[in-house]
Amino acid sequence: MTEPRHSRKKTRVTSLDIAHRAAVSQATVSRVLAGSPLVNAETKRRVEQAVRELNYKVDRHASSLRTQRAGTLALLLFEDPTPDDSHINPFFLSILGSITRACAKHGHDLLVSFQQLSDDWHADYEDSMKADGLILLGYGDYLAYQSKLVHLLAQGTHFVRWGHVLEDQPGITIGCDNHAGGRMAGQHLLDCGRRQIAFLGDASTRFPEFHARYQGCEAALQDAGLSMSPGLQVDAPSTEQAGYDAAKVLLARKRPFDAVFAASDLIAIGAMHALTEAGLRVPEDVAVVGFDGTPMARFSNPPLTTVVQDTSKAGALLVDALLRLVRDTPAQSQTLQPTLAIRASSVG
């Protein structure tokens, strides 16, 4: 009996199928299809054989981002909860400025688009000729959007992102050495005589930036024969309100602590308000250190000690790496070293 024509569905072969057949990563398949010279001959042969066996057809329209130039780069800025209508984390405003200057230096326009992590932002630019490549800027749950990065890479879309540099992650990432920054914060608090250090911010792998900062601080304590107490860690996203609420939770546990290392300046500033309301003095009773180096950290009360990320260099490297990809020249992920700005929130 002949199967009804309408019931027969053709399954579309994807680059993931090619990767499975050739026993390589999806990123390697994309490099072979793009003609990258970075793939060795044997791997290239296996991928090309799998392409033939599965009769894989490259979507030329989706890959047109590689072959036609718009003279424009697109910045996808993920919205953050803020007390005003900007929905922009102040830290990213600094990077946005440096990205804009870097684009102008290279003679490119910059198209800025707000996105929400729940949206199909990875699909919006696959076939778009609006830009030559994408810069992804904004924190979020890495495990939630990792698959979208893989999708962008498989489609041959040029993109770079600001975030924590991890092994085997999709695409090119420019980021701060968060572990080194956390170690700086922990060592500074130890040097100030603090021994019971609380951490405000998500310390799980879903948020690798915060997780690495926690681990760095913990490494400093372990070198001194101490450790971070799980009872002194409270999850918090990067907002002042979240920092305030997290400090309230910490205080309610009634466990002794003499320092707070916050995963961001915003969390730290909110936490200082809660500590002050509870009658604690900063830094006499509790020393506080933030992370990011935002301009508002200098003008908080008291001025906030913070781990400073080099936003000027970050923007320049993001643009440079993306233009390298657009021009089919080698680009690699890079990690920037932070510095520590010591202010009155940690030293009296």
C-alpha positions in Angstrom: 0.0 0.0 0.0 1.4 3.4 -1.0 1.9 5.8 1.8 -0.1 9.0 1.3 2.0 11.7 -0.1 1.0 14.3 2.5 2.1 11.9 5.3 5.7 11.6 4.1 7.9 14.2 5.7 11.5 14.9 4.5 13.8 15.3 7.5 16.2 18.2 6.9 19.8 17.3 7.4 21.6 19.7 9.7 25.2 20.4 10.6 24.7 18.6 13.8 24.0 15.4 11.8 27.2 16.0 9.9 29.1 16.5 13.1 27.7 13.2 14.5 28.6 11.3 11.4 32.1 12.7 11.2 32.7 12.4 15.0 33.6 16.1 15.3 32.1 19.2 16.9 29.5 21.3 15.2 32.0 24.2 15.3 34.4 22.1 13.3 31.8 21.4 10.7 31.1 25.1 10.3 34.8 25.8 9.9 35.1 23.2 7.2 32.1 24.5 5.3 33.5 28.0 5.6 36.8 26.8 4.1 38.8 27.6 7.2 42.5 26.8 6.9 42.6 26.0 10.7 41.2 22.4 10.2 43.6 19.6 9.5 43.4 17.5 6.3 42.1 14.3 7.9 39.3 16.1 9.8 38.3 18.0 6.7 38.2 14.7 4.7 35.9 13.1 7.3 33.5 16.1 7.3 33.4 16.3 3.5 32.7 12.6 3.3 29.8 12.9 5.8 28.4 15.9 3.8 28.4 13.7 0.6 26.9 10.7 2.4 24.1 12.7 3.9 23.5 14.8 0.9 23.8 17.9 3.0 23.0 21.2 1.3 24.4 24.5 2.6 21.9 27.2 3.0 23.6 29.9 0.9 21.1 32.6 1.9 21.9 32.0 5.6 25.6 32.1 4.9 25.4 35.3 2.9 26.5 37.2 6.0 30.0 35.9 5.2 30.1 36.9 1.6 28.4 40.3 1.4 29.4 43.3 3.4 27.0 45.8 4.9 29.6 48.0 6.5 27.6 47.7 9.7 28.0 45.7 12.9 25.0 44.8 15.1 25.1 44.9 18.9 22.5 42.8 20.6 22.1 44.2 24.1 20.1 42.0 26.5 17.8 43.8 28.8 18.4 43.9 32.5 16.0 44.8 35.3 16.7 48.4 36.3 15.0 50.9 38.5 14.7 53.3 35.5 13.5 52.8 32.0 16.9 52.2 30.5 17.0 48.4 31.2 20.8 48.6 30.7 23.2 47.5 33.4 25.5 50.5 33.9 28.6 48.4 33.4 27.5 47.7 29.9 27.0 51.3 29.1 30.8 51.7 29.4 31.4 48.9 27.0 28.8 50.2 24.6 30.6 53.5 24.4 34.0 51.8 23.7 32.3 49.6 21.0 30.9 52.6 19.3 34.3 54.4 19.3 36.0 51.2 17.9 33.4 50.9 15.1 33.9 54.5 14.1 37.7 53.9 14.1 37.2 51.1 11.7 34.7 53.0 9.5 31.7 50.8 10.5 28.3 51.8 11.6 26.8 50.2 14.7 23.2 48.9 14.9 22.0 48.5 18.5 19.1 46.3 19.2 17.6 45.4 22.6 16.8 41.7 23.1 15.3 39.5 25.8 16.9 36.2 26.6 13.5 34.5 26.1 13.2 35.7 22.6 14.4 33.9 19.5 17.1 36.5 19.0 19.4 33.9 17.4 17.0 33.5 14.5 16.3 37.2 13.8 19.7 37.7 12.2 20.4 34.4 10.5 19.2 35.6 7.1 19.5 39.3 7.7 21.7 41.5 5.5 21.5 44.4 8.0 24.9 43.7 9.5 28.2 41.8 8.7 28.3 40.3 12.2 26.9 40.4 15.7 28.3 41.5 19.1 26.4 39.9 22.0 26.4 42.0 25.2 24.7 41.1 28.5 24.7 38.6 31.3 22.2 35.9 31.7 21.8 32.2 32.3 24.6 30.7 30.2 23.1 27.2 30.0 19.8 28.8 28.8 21.4 30.5 25.7 24.3 28.2 25.0 22.2 26.3 22.4 21.5 29.6 20.6 25.2 30.3 20.3 25.6 26.8 18.8 22.8 27.6 16.3 24.4 30.9 15.3 27.8 29.1 14.7 26.1 26.3 12.7 24.5 28.9 10.4 27.8 30.5 9.7 26.9 33.8 11.4 29.8 35.8 12.5 29.5 36.7 16.2 31.5 37.6 19.3 30.3 37.9 22.9 31.4 39.5 26.1 31.4 37.0 28.9 33.4 34.4 30.9 35.9 32.6 28.6 35.3 28.8 28.9 36.9 25.9 27.1 35.0 24.5 24.1 32.3 27.2 24.2 30.7 28.2 20.9 32.3 31.1 19.0 34.7 33.8 20.2 34.4 35.3 23.7 36.2 38.3 25.1 36.0 38.5 28.9 37.6 39.4 32.2 39.6 37.0 34.3 36.9 36.7 36.9 38.7 34.1 38.9 41.7 36.4 39.3 39.4 39.3 40.2 37.7 37.2 42.9 41.1 36.2 44.2 42.1 39.9 44.4 38.9 40.7 46.3 39.5 37.8 48.7 43.1 38.6 49.3 42.3 42.3 49.9 39.7 41.4 52.6 42.2 39.0 54.2 44.8 41.8 54.3 42.2 44.0 56.0 41.9 41.4 58.8 38.6 39.9 57.6 38.0 36.2 58.0 34.3 35.5 57.6 33.5 36.6 54.1 29.9 36.4 52.7 29.3 36.2 49.0 26.2 37.8 47.4 25.5 36.6 43.8 24.7 33.3 42.1 27.7 30.9 42.6 26.5 28.2 40.2 27.8 27.3 36.7 24.7 28.7 35.2 26.3 32.1 35.8 30.0 31.5 35.0 31.1 35.1 35.6 29.8 35.1 39.2 30.8 31.5 39.8 34.4 32.2 38.8 34.4 35.3 41.1 33.2 33.1 44.0 35.9 30.5 43.3 38.6 33.1 43.1 37.7 34.5 46.5 37.5 31.0 47.9 41.0 30.2 46.5 42.4 33.2 48.4 40.8 32.0 51.6 42.1 28.5 51.1 45.6 29.7 50.7 45.2 31.3 54.2 43.8 28.0 55.6 40.2 29.3 55.6 37.2 28.6 53.4 33.9 30.2 52.2 30.9 29.2 54.2 27.9 28.0 52.1 25.7 29.6 54.8 27.2 33.0 53.9 26.3 32.8 50.2 23.0 34.3 48.9 22.0 34.2 45.2 21.3 37.6 43.6 21.1 39.0 40.1 23.0 42.2 39.3 20.6 44.9 40.6 20.7 47.2 43.6 17.3 45.8 44.8 18.6 42.2 44.6 21.7 43.2 46.6 19.5 44.8 49.2 17.3 41.8 49.4 20.2 39.3 49.5 21.8 41.2 52.4 18.5 41.1 54.3 18.4 37.3 53.8 22.0 37.1 55.0 21.3 39.1 58.1 18.2 37.0 58.9 20.4 33.9 59.1 22.1 35.4 62.1 25.5 33.9 61.2 28.6 36.0 61.9 30.4 37.7 59.0 32.8 40.6 58.9 32.9 41.2 55.1 30.8 41.0 52.0 32.2 40.3 48.5 29.4 41.1 46.0 29.4 39.7 42.5 28.8 43.2 41.1 28.9 46.8 42.1 25.1 47.0 41.9 24.7 44.1 44.3 27.3 45.7 46.6 25.6 49.1 46.7 22.2 47.6 47.5 23.8 45.4 50.2 25.4 48.5 51.9 22.0 50.1 52.2 20.7 47.0 54.0 23.7 46.8 56.3 23.3 50.4 57.2 19.6 50.0 57.9 20.5 47.1 60.3 22.8 49.4 62.2 26.1 48.0 60.9 28.9 50.3 60.0 30.7 50.0 56.7 33.6 49.2 56.8 34.1 49.2 60.6 31.7 46.3 61.2 31.5 44.9 57.7 33.9 45.5 54.8 32.3 45.5 51.4 33.9 44.8 48.0 32.1 44.9 44.6 33.0 43.9 41.1 32.9 45.8 37.7 34.4 49.2 38.4 31.3 51.2 37.4 31.4 55.0 37.8 28.7 54.9 40.5 31.1 52.9 42.7 33.2 56.0 43.3 30.2 58.0 44.5 28.4 55.5 46.7 28.3 56.0 50.4 30.9 55.1 51.4 32.9 54.9 48.1 33.0 51.3 47.0 36.1 49.2 46.8 35.7 47.2 43.5 37.4 44.9 41.0 37.7 47.0 37.8 37.2 45.5 34.4 38.8 47.3 31.5 35.8 48.3 29.4 37.8 50.5 27.0 40.0 47.6 25.9 37.0 45.2 26.0 35.1 47.2 23.4 38.1 47.5 21.1 38.9 43.7 21.3 35.2 42.8 20.6 35.1 44.9 17.4 38.6 43.7 16.3 37.7 40.0 16.8 34.4 40.4 14.9 36.0 42.2 12.0 38.6 39.4 11.8 35.8 36.8 11.5 34.1 38.9 8.9 37.3 39.1 6.8 37.9 35.3 7.3 41.1 35.8 9.2 41.9 34.0 12.5 40.5 35.3 15.7 40.6 33.9 19.2 39.0 34.4 22.6 40.9 36.6 25.0 40.8 37.2 28.7 41.6 40.6 30.2 43.2 41.1 33.6 41.3 43.2 36.1 42.6 45.6 38.7 41.5 46.5 42.2 40.3 50.0 43.2 40.6 50.3 47.0 38.1 52.8 48.6 36.5 53.5 51.9 34.0 50.6 51.9 36.8 48.2 52.9 39.3 50.3 54.7 38.6 52.8 57.4 
